[in-house]
Amino acid sequence: MNDLSQRGSAIEIIADAMDEYDMPYERMIEEPSAGEVAAELLASWATYQRMEAIIENDYASDSSLFVRDVTRALLAQGDRNANLAQAYERIGERLVKAARDYIFRVHAMNDADEAERLVAQRRREYQRELTREGRA
């Protein structure tokens, strides 16, 4: 995420979300619906960087856990009594949660602070407008 043009849009995405949720970054990212924000942030990344959130997250990086889950799913394919859908669901759920955490962690480093400054600036400007309109 070193491309500044990408970074600017990420800051705006985060600031808009913080405004909408009316929460600081750390609390906003805990909201279940903030998955939409993570998806929007991921879409703002350069195409060649998007796989990073999927292959470098904690779940995929912990090869013992990921490989164990994939191995169980592979074994379930040949077992009539196994719940293959549940094995797939477990992998998918863990992968999505870990990718979401990764995305928010990457943006917490610099973008969240900048977004908080942008939100504060927007609110000051809004207050100034209200004050000006009140005098008119």
N, C-alpha and C positions, 0 to 999 in steps of 0.2 A: 504494500500500500504506500509506495513512495511517490507515485504520480500525483502531483499537487492538484491537477484538474479533477481527478477522482476524489481526492481528499475534500475538496470544497463541497462537492455534492454530498458526500457522506456527512459532513458537518451540518449541512442544511437538513438532511434527512433526520438526523438525530435531534436537531433543534426543533424541527416541526413535531416530532414524536413527543419530545419532552413537553412542548407546549400543549399538545393534544391531551397527554396523560396528566399534565400538571404535576409532574414528579421529577425529581432529579434522576440522572442516568442510572445510578445504582438500583433505585427502586423500580424505575420504568422497565428495565430489562427483565425483572422478575415476573412481570405480568404475562400470563399465558398468551394474550393477544399480541404481545410484542414480537412474536414469531414473524408477523408481517413486516415489522421494522427490520428484523434480521434478513429477511428475504430481499427487501428493498436495498439494504446495504450491500448484500452479496451481489445483487444485480449491478451495483455501481462500481464494483471492482472490474479491473481489466479482465478480459476473457481468459487470458493465460493464468490469472491468479485465482480464479474461482474454485478450482479443484483443491486449492490449499486448505480451505475450510473443511473439506471432506476427508482428505487423506492425512492431514497433520493435526487433527483434533485429538483430544485425549483418548477417545474410544479406539479410533483407528491406530493411534500410536502405541497403545497398550496391546501389543500383538498377542499376548496370552489371552486376554479377554475377547478380542475380536476373532482370533483364530478359533478359540473354543466355541464361540457362538456359531461361526460358519461351519465348523466341523459337526456340531450338533445338527445343524440344518441339513448338511449333506447326509448324515446318518439317517435323519428322519425321512429323507426321500425314499429310502428303501424299506421303511418300516410302516406297515399298514396301520399299526396302532398309534403311531406318532401323529402329533398335531403339527403338520408342516407349516400351516398358515401362522401358527403361534410362534414357531421358530423364526420365520421371516419377519413377523411383526416385531419380535424382540430386537433383531438386528436393525431393522428400520428405525424403530423408536430410539434406540441408543445412539445410532448414527446421527439422526436429526437433532437430538438434544445436544450431543457433543459438538456438532457443526454450529448450532446456534450459540452455544457457549463460546466457541472459538471466535466467531464473528464479533460478538459483543466484547470479548476480551481484547481483540485486536484494536477495536475502535475506542476502548476505554483508555488506551495509552495516551493519545493526544486529542483525538477528535471529540471525545466527550467533554473535555475541559473547554475546548473552543466553542462547542455547541452551547454549553452553559453560559459562556460569555455572550454569545449571540442572542440567546433567550433573554438574558438580563438587559442587553442593549435594546432589543425589541420592546420590552416592557417599559423601559425608561422613555423611549420614543412615544409609545402609546400614552403614557402619563403626560408627557409634554403636550401632545395633541389635545388631550382632554382638558388640560389647563388652558390652552389657547382658545379652545371652543367655548370654555366657560366664561372667558373674558369678553368674547364677542357678543 
